[in-house]
Amino acid sequence: MVKTRKLAVPYPTVFICQLPEQTQSIIRKDLERYAHENGSQLSWDGENNDYTAMSGRFCDIEEIYANIDLHFCQTGEDV
């Protein structure tokens, strides 16, 4: 996993599906990497055609960023 992550997340209780698509894509990849590195599986939501975690709030998945220096930024500043 990366050591630092910069995400366009305005506040921790925002629903991930409300974030810009580029930010959602970064989070989705981080979820996949976290699951792979920790030997866990991601639940798939067939109705939304995405991982179940992607329909929740950002604060619900904060554990995947536990060992990462997380910085929040404005939309368009994603790295």
Secondary structure, DSSP 8 states (H G I E B T S, - for coil): --SEEEE--SSTTSBGGGS-HHHHHHHHHHHHHHHHHHT----EETTTTEEGGGGSBGGGGGGGGTTSEEEE--TT---
